[in-house]
Amino acid sequence: MSITNRPHYLVMRRSFPASVRVLNARSRQIRSMLKLLSLSAISVLLAVTGATALEGRFDRPKYKGGAARLDVCDHFAKACGQPAADDFCQMMGYARASKFETEHATPTRVMNFGQECQGAGCAAFKYIVCFTNAGQRGPVKDWPHTMD
């Protein structure tokens, strides 16, 4: 029976010389050390530059802490999405919103002037993730003046 006709489990595997196996083990050690060094360098760089960041997540935010959910618009059908999320985050002491998601909800109220939306066409924030580069968030601000 020739080598080509043998089943795959009977074909002998070629063994590398010991010097090649040692070299491969040594290169794995060197790669591990380089990874560790690069992580250490990044940590030192962040410490030297004073780079810090802070996030806060707000799930299903309510308008003034009441029953109505916070609408996705700052004004009725205007400045929706990112501008409204940024304004909410700034009110909560953060610089801006880094992420948010919306969902249908009723009733909702817009942040400015407190106008209420009821019905199937209303949308509220499911969550807002707020972000700041400062080491701590700033003071929480009052809600904007409303008509309610």
N, C-alpha and C positions, 0 to 999 in steps of 0.2 A: 504494500500500500504506500503510495507516494504521499508526501507532505500535503499536497494540494487536495488529495482525496480524503484526508483525515477529518473527522468531526472537529469543530472549533475548540471543544474542550480538551482535545488530546494534543493540540498544537502547543509546543513548548514556547513559553514566553522568553524573550531574550532578556537576560539580566545585564544591567549596566555595571561597569567596574565600580569598586568601592570609592575611587577618587571622584567619580561623577556624582555618586550619591552624597558624598560629603560636601561637594561644591553646591549642590541643590539645597541642602540643608542650611549651608552658610548664607546663600543668597536669600532664603526665606527669613533668616535672622536679621539680615541687613535691611530688608524691606520693612520688617516689623519695627526696627529701631528708627528708620526714617519716618514712618507714620507717627510714632510717638514724639519724635522731635518736631514734626510739623504741627502737631496738636499743641505742644508746649509753646511753640513760637506764636501761634495764634492767640493762646491764652495771655501770653506776656504782652502782645501787641494790644489786645483789648484792655488790659489793665493799665498800660501806659497811656493810651489815648483817652481813657475814662469813658469808653463807649458803654452805655447802659440803655436798656429799653424796658418798658413796662406795658403790659397788656391787661385789659379787663374785659370780661365778657358779660353782656347783659342779655338774659333770655326773656323773650316776650315782654319788652319794656312797656310799662303802663304810662298813660298821660297823667302827669302829676300824681302818680301813685294810686290813682283811682281805678274805676272799673273799666274804663275805655282803654284800648290798646293805642300805642303811639303809631300814628299814620306814617306811611313812607314818604309823605310830602311835607315840606316846611310850611307851605301855604296851600290852600285848597287847589289841587291839581297843578301845582307849580313847585319847582326845586325839589324834585322827587329823587329818591335813591341816595346816591353818595352825598349830595349837599345836606340832606336831612340827617343822615347818619353822622356826618362830620359835625353838624351843629349840636346834635345830642351828645356826642363825645366831648366836645369843647365845654358844654354845660356841665358835664360830669368830671371835668378837670383833666382831660386828655387832649392831645394835639389833634387827632383825627381818627376816623374809622378805617381800620385796615381790612375789615371783612364784615359782610352782613348778608342776611338772607331774608326774603319777604314771604308772606303767605296771605291768603284771603282771610279776613277777619271782620267782624262787625260787633259793636260799633268801634270806630277809631276816631281819634282827634288829631288834627294837625298841630305841630308845635307852636307855631305863631298864630295868634288869635283864637286858638282852641276850637275852630269849626269842626263839627261832628259829621262823620260819614256813617250812614247805615245802609245795609243792603249788600247784594252780591258783588258789586263793583268796588268794594272797599278792600284796601290792603294795609297790612301792618308789618312791622319788623318781627321776624321769628327770633332773630338774635342780632346783636351788634357787637363786634369785637373792636374795642377802642385801643389806641396805641399812643405812647409818648416816648420820646428819647430821654426824658428826664429820669432821674433816679426814683422819683416818686410823683404821683399825680398831683395836679394843682387843686385848689379849692373847688368845691362844688358850687356852681352858680345857680341863681334863682331861675325859674322858668320865665320865658318871655312874657311880657304883659299881654293879657288876653281879654277878650270881651265877655268871658263867662263869669 
